[in-house]
Amino acid sequence: MDHVETNEDEVHDWEVLAYDDADEFRVAHHVDQGERLESDGVERADSGQYERAIDQLEAALEQFQKARAIPQSDSQSLQERCRSVLETIERVEDEWGSQELDDLLNSVERHLDAGDDARLTGAFDSAAEEYEQALAVVDQVEQRASDEREEVHRRVVKLRDRVDGRLTSLDPSSDHREVVETYNDALEHREAGDEAFRSSDIGRALEEYRAARTGLDRVMEKLDEFTFDAVSPNPSVCDICREESRSSLETVVLDHGTERTVCPACTMFAKDDLLPTPETVETERGYLTENTESLESGDYGLTWSSNPDTDTVDDAESDASRVDEPQMLIQLVGVYQQADGLPSPADLDEKTDFGYLAYSEQFGGIEDALREAGFDV
């Protein structure tokens, strides 16, 4: 081909080559090259290799233009080929731009998810960093999406609303943050009380339980400012905080299974999220009240005698064999009050000093031990 392009030599035996002359050969060569490049470009575009696809299509266009410039070519046909390749390039560029926008929007979703995960653990600073990164990407998308289709604009607006709402919910002065921090502090006191109870430090257990109860009382006072038992008649107003939201509302399921349409901040009331509902707090307060009253009265729900008769050798031996029973039962009560139903063998192995086998040997089983502690199971 280089030889033909650079040498106007009419000595070539074109009949052997199946061409009438050099011009016909050059046209055929350029068209063949253009078709090959066009096909490769389309395949690369279909597989998402947009940049390389455009390079191949532009090279194909150049080949068709070279063929069209030769006088003996079919100019009309090649003009249509050039127009077709230009349309394909435009389509691929649109697809490439849309894919980049989709990737950016997916990045926003990932930052939101990471922020939500951090928020669930109480790592508010880390959550704020993720939300700020999400906001920066949204800004970038908005600058590029001015000519995009309507569904892209709707998605961008929705994501911005979510990001703005999440950032607002992290405001240290917000009622939501106050409830979260007060509730978590109360739970820490309750856990410390449980630990003290298992260690037979009744005085400290009482102190921790009372502190936990005080915290839960403050939480309930704050929750009274929210509404949980009825939906808002205004679709733009949050069902729980009753504030009109500039962000789009979301539907969440609360702990007791009720659905509510809420602002981004109130999504923290969703099941397994950070904020408790009044029902959850009342349940916790019930446990604390029961524990505190039992400790104050000295009635731990246990049935052993605190004054064993040691007059006989047999009684002494019996007392020696049961010396750890009170401690076993105290720890069992603590585990049982935290468990959802009967504690499992793993619970006893992990949360008591004795383990499941010791309870089985001493009492015959978990249910038998609980009956010994005064529970009707």
C-alpha positions in Angstrom: 0.0 0.0 0.0 2.9 2.4 0.8 4.4 1.6 -2.5 1.1 2.4 -4.4 0.6 5.6 -2.4 4.0 6.9 -3.1 4.6 5.7 -6.7 2.4 6.6 -9.6 3.6 3.5 -11.4 1.3 2.2 -14.1 3.4 -0.9 -14.6 1.6 -2.9 -11.9 -0.3 -5.9 -13.3 -3.7 -4.7 -11.9 -5.7 -7.5 -13.6 -3.7 -10.0 -11.6 -4.5 -8.1 -8.4 -8.2 -7.9 -9.4 -8.2 -4.1 -9.6 -8.5 -1.9 -12.6 -5.9 0.6 -11.4 -4.2 2.1 -8.3 -7.1 4.4 -7.4 -9.5 1.5 -7.2 -7.0 -0.4 -5.1 -6.6 2.6 -2.7 -10.4 3.0 -2.3 -10.8 -0.6 -1.5 -8.0 -0.6 1.0 -9.3 2.5 2.8 -12.8 1.1 3.0 -11.6 -2.3 4.2 -9.5 -0.6 6.9 -12.4 1.7 7.9 -14.8 -1.2 8.2 -12.4 -3.2 10.4 -11.8 -0.2 12.7 -15.5 0.6 12.9 -16.4 -2.9 13.8 -13.7 -3.0 16.5 -14.8 0.4 17.9 -18.4 -0.8 18.2 -17.3 -4.0 20.0 -15.2 -2.0 22.4 -18.1 0.4 23.1 -20.4 -2.5 23.8 -17.9 -3.8 26.4 -17.5 -0.4 28.1 -14.1 0.5 26.7 -15.4 3.9 25.6 -12.1 5.8 25.2 -10.5 3.1 23.0 -13.8 2.7 21.1 -13.8 6.4 20.2 -10.1 6.2 19.1 -11.0 3.3 16.7 -14.1 5.0 15.4 -12.2 8.2 14.7 -9.6 6.2 12.8 -12.3 4.5 10.8 -13.8 7.9 9.9 -10.4 9.0 8.7 -10.1 5.9 6.4 -13.6 6.5 4.9 -12.7 10.2 4.3 -9.5 9.2 2.6 -11.4 6.8 0.3 -14.0 9.5 -0.5 -11.2 11.9 -1.5 -10.1 9.6 -4.3 -11.9 10.7 -7.6 -12.9 7.2 -8.6 -14.7 6.4 -5.3 -18.4 6.3 -4.8 -18.6 9.6 -3.0 -22.3 9.4 -2.1 -22.0 6.0 -0.5 -18.8 7.0 1.4 -20.5 10.2 2.6 -23.2 8.0 4.2 -20.5 5.9 5.8 -18.9 8.9 7.3 -22.2 10.3 8.6 -22.9 6.9 10.2 -19.6 6.7 11.9 -20.0 10.3 13.2 -23.4 9.3 14.7 -21.8 6.3 16.3 -19.1 8.4 17.8 -21.7 10.8 19.2 -23.7 7.9 20.7 -20.6 6.4 22.3 -19.6 9.7 23.8 -23.1 10.0 25.3 -22.9 6.5 26.7 -19.4 7.2 28.1 -20.6 10.4 29.8 -23.6 8.7 31.2 -21.5 5.8 32.5 -19.1 8.2 34.2 -22.1 10.0 35.8 -23.5 6.7 36.9 -20.1 5.8 38.4 -20.0 9.1 40.3 -23.5 8.6 41.6 -22.7 5.1 42.7 -19.7 6.6 44.5 -22.1 8.9 46.4 -24.2 5.9 47.4 -21.1 4.1 48.7 -20.0 7.2 50.7 -23.6 7.4 52.2 -23.5 3.7 53.1 -20.1 4.0 54.7 -21.3 7.1 56.6 -24.4 5.2 57.8 -22.3 2.3 59.0 -20.0 4.7 60.9 -23.0 6.5 62.4 -24.5 3.2 63.6 -21.4 2.6 65.7 -21.5 6.2 67.1 -18.5 7.3 65.1 -20.0 10.6 64.1 -16.8 12.2 63.0 -16.1 9.4 60.5 -19.7 9.5 59.4 -19.4 13.2 58.7 -16.3 12.7 56.6 -18.1 10.2 54.4 -21.1 12.5 54.0 -18.8 15.4 53.1 -17.1 13.3 50.5 -20.5 12.3 49.2 -21.5 16.0 49.0 -18.4 16.8 47.0 -19.1 14.2 44.5 -22.7 15.4 44.2 -21.4 18.9 43.4 -19.2 17.4 40.8 -22.1 15.5 39.2 -24.3 18.6 39.2 -21.7 20.5 37.2 -21.5 17.8 34.6 -25.2 16.8 34.4 -26.7 20.0 33.0 -27.6 18.3 29.7 -28.4 14.9 31.0 -31.7 13.1 30.9 -34.4 13.9 33.4 -34.0 10.7 35.5 -30.4 11.6 36.1 -31.4 15.0 37.5 -34.0 13.4 39.7 -31.5 11.0 41.1 -29.0 13.8 41.7 -31.6 15.8 43.6 -32.6 12.8 45.7 -29.0 12.0 46.6 -28.3 15.7 47.5 -31.4 15.6 49.8 -30.1 12.5 51.5 -26.6 13.9 52.0 -27.9 17.2 53.3 -30.3 15.4 55.7 -27.5 13.1 57.0 -25.2 16.0 57.7 -28.0 17.8 59.5 -28.7 14.8 61.7 -25.1 14.9 62.8 -25.4 18.4 64.2 -24.1 18.1 67.8 -26.8 20.5 69.0 -29.7 18.5 67.4 -32.3 16.8 69.5 -31.5 13.5 67.7 -27.8 13.6 68.8 -28.9 14.5 72.4 -31.2 11.4 72.5 -28.5 9.1 71.0 -25.8 10.2 73.5 -28.1 10.1 76.5 -29.5 6.7 75.6 -26.0 5.2 74.9 -24.8 6.6 78.3 -27.8 5.0 80.0 -27.0 1.6 78.4 -23.4 1.9 79.5 -24.6 2.4 83.1 -26.9 -0.6 82.8 -24.2 -2.8 81.5 -21.9 -1.7 84.3 -24.7 -2.5 86.7 -25.1 -6.0 85.3 -21.3 -6.6 85.6 -21.4 -5.4 89.2 -24.4 -7.6 89.9 -22.6 -10.7 88.5 -19.6 -9.8 90.7 -21.9 -9.6 93.8 -21.1 -5.9 94.2 -24.6 -5.0 95.0 -23.9 -1.4 96.1 -22.2 -0.5 92.8 -24.9 -2.4 90.8 -27.6 -0.2 92.5 -25.6 3.0 91.8 -25.2 2.1 88.1 -28.8 1.0 87.7 -30.1 4.2 89.2 -27.8 6.3 86.9 -29.2 4.3 84.0 -32.7 4.9 85.0 -32.1 8.6 85.4 -30.7 8.7 81.8 -33.7 6.8 80.4 -36.0 9.2 82.2 -34.3 12.1 80.4 -34.6 10.1 77.1 -38.3 9.7 77.6 -38.8 13.4 78.3 -37.0 14.2 75.0 -39.0 11.5 73.1 -42.2 13.2 74.3 -41.4 16.0 71.8 -41.7 13.5 69.0 -44.8 11.7 67.6 -44.9 8.0 67.1 -48.5 7.0 67.2 -49.9 8.8 64.2 -48.8 9.8 60.7 -48.7 13.4 59.6 -51.5 14.6 57.3 -49.0 16.7 55.4 -46.9 14.5 53.0 -44.0 17.0 53.2 -43.9 16.8 57.0 -42.0 14.2 58.9 -44.3 11.7 60.8 -42.0 11.7 63.9 -40.5 15.2 64.4 -43.3 16.9 62.6 -40.9 19.3 60.9 -41.3 20.2 57.3 -38.4 18.7 55.5 -36.5 20.3 52.6 -35.1 16.9 51.9 -37.1 14.0 50.5 -38.8 11.8 53.1 -38.0 8.1 53.5 -40.1 5.2 54.7 -38.7 3.3 57.6 -39.8 0.5 59.9 -39.7 1.2 63.6 -38.8 -1.4 66.3 -42.4 -2.5 66.8 -43.0 -3.0 63.1 -44.8 0.3 62.3 -43.9 2.1 59.1 -43.3 5.8 59.2 -42.3 8.4 56.5 -39.6 10.5 58.0 -36.9 13.1 57.4 -33.2 12.0 57.1 -32.5 12.7 60.8 -35.5 10.6 62.0 -34.3 7.6 60.0 -32.2 7.0 63.1 -35.5 5.8 64.7 -35.6 2.8 62.3 -35.3 -0.7 63.6 -31.7 -1.5 64.5 -30.6 2.1 64.1 -29.3 4.5 66.8 -32.5 6.1 68.2 -34.8 4.2 70.5 -38.6 4.4 70.3 -40.6 5.0 73.5 -41.5 1.3 73.6 -37.9 0.3 73.6 -37.1 2.7 76.4 -40.0 1.6 78.4 -38.8 -2.0 78.2 -35.4 -1.0 79.3 -36.9 1.0 82.2 -38.9 -2.0 83.2 -35.8 -4.2 83.5 -34.0 -1.5 85.5 -37.0 -0.9 87.8 -37.2 -4.6 88.5 -33.5 -5.0 89.1 -33.3 -1.9 91.3 -36.3 -2.9 93.5 -35.0 -6.5 93.9 -31.6 -5.2 95.0 -33.0 -2.6 97.3 -35.2 -5.2 99.0 -32.5 -7.9 99.1 -34.7 -10.2 97.1 -32.7 -11.3 94.1 -35.2 -13.9 93.1 -33.1 -16.6 94.7 -34.4 -19.5 96.9 -31.3 -20.6 98.8 -31.1 -20.2 102.6 -28.6 -17.6 103.8 -28.4 -19.4 107.3 -27.6 -23.0 106.6 -27.8 -25.4 109.6 -24.2 -26.6 110.3 -25.0 -28.8 113.4 -24.4 -32.1 111.6 -21.6 -33.4 109.5 -24.0 -34.2 106.7 -25.3 -30.6 106.7 -21.7 -29.3 106.7 -20.9 -31.5 103.7 -24.1 -30.3 101.9 -23.2 -26.7 102.6 -19.7 -27.2 101.2 -21.0 -28.7 98.1 -23.4 -25.8 97.5 -21.0 -23.0 98.4 -21.0 -21.5 94.9 -24.8 -21.8 94.3 -25.7 -18.2 95.3 -23.0 -16.8 93.0 -24.1 -19.1 90.2 -27.7 -18.0 90.5 -26.8 -14.3 90.8 -24.9 -14.5 87.5 -27.6 -16.6 85.8 -30.3 -14.0 86.8 -28.2 -11.2 85.2 -27.7 -13.2 82.0 -31.4 -14.2 81.8 -32.6 -10.6 82.2 -30.6 -9.5 79.2 -31.4 -12.5 77.0 -34.4 -12.7 74.6 -35.8 -15.9 76.0 -33.8 -18.6 77.7 -30.0 -18.0 77.7 -28.1 -20.4 75.5 -25.2 -22.6 76.6 -22.9 -20.2 74.7 -24.4 -17.3 76.8 -23.5 -19.1 80.0 -20.0 -20.0 78.8 -19.4 -16.4 77.7 -21.1 -14.3 80.4 -20.7 -16.3 83.6 -17.7 -17.5 85.6 -19.0 -21.1 85.6 -20.1 -22.1 82.2 -22.9 -24.3 80.9 -21.5 -27.6 82.1 -21.3 -26.4 85.7 -25.0 -25.3 85.6 -26.0 -28.7 84.2 -24.1 -30.6 86.8 -25.3 -28.4 89.7 -29.0 -28.0 88.7 -29.7 -30.4 85.8 -30.1 -27.7 83.1 -30.7 -24.1 82.4 -34.5 -24.2 83.1 -33.9 -26.1 86.4 -31.4 -23.4 87.5 -33.8 -20.6 86.6 -36.6 -22.3 88.7 -34.1 -22.6 91.5 -33.6 -18.8 91.2 -37.4 -18.3 91.5 -38.4 -17.9 87.9 -41.5 -19.6 86.4 -40.1 -21.1 83.2 
